[in-house]
Structure formats: C-alpha cells, structure tokens
Amino acid sequence: MDYGIIGKIEKAKRYAQERDRFRFDQFNVTFSGDNNDHRVTFDHGDFHCDCEYFLLRHRCSHTMALEQVLEKMLPETVPA
C-alpha cells in the first residue's frame, strides 16, 4: 500500500467523526417511507418533501428524520 495514502485514510476517519466540518447546501434524497417512496430535497436551508403531510404543514416525518441524521451538518436556519 502507498504509505502516503495511510495518512489520508486516518485523516478521513477523523474528519468523518467531526460532523461540524460538513455543511450541506443542496441535496435530493429518495426516502423509503412505510407506504411509499418520497422525494425530499434540501436547498440552502429549506426542505421540501412530496408527501401530502409536508404540503399541508411544511414539515413531515421524512424531513425531521433527515434533520436528525444530519445533525450539525445543516445551516443554523433549519429547526432541529
């Protein structure tokens, strides 16, 4: 193994544990719900989900689950 890569692998492991290093700006996710798949997007602080509950209340179990998974990796403007 290339000895230079060993240090990079160790650094990557450390970075992966330091969640505050990551800030998501945008993403698209297919969320497998209990009944259907749902498309969840995130764009500069705003979530959107195609489920009916989100369309009525602007928050749903799919977006809340992602907020928990991505704790400390979303901009402060997103409620946790």
Residue pairs with C-beta under 8 A, 6 or more apart in sequence:
15 21
19 71
19 72
19 73
20 72
20 73
22 72
22 73
23 73
23 74
23 75
24 42
24 70
24 73
24 74
25 43
25 44
26 41
26 42
26 43
26 44
27 41
27 42
28 39
28 40
28 41
29 39
29 40
29 41
29 42
29 66
30 37
30 38
30 39
30 40
31 37
31 38
31 39
31 40
31 49
31 62
31 65
31 66
33 51
33 61
33 62
36 51
38 49
38 50
38 51
38 62
39 49
39 50
40 47
40 48
40 49
40 50
40 62
40 63
40 66
41 47
41 48
41 49
42 48
42 66
42 74
44 75
45 74
45 75
45 77
45 78
47 54
47 59
47 63
47 66
47 67
47 78
48 54
49 60
49 62
49 63
51 60
51 62
53 60
53 61
54 60
54 62
54 63
67 74
67 78
67 79
67 80
68 80
71 80
74 80
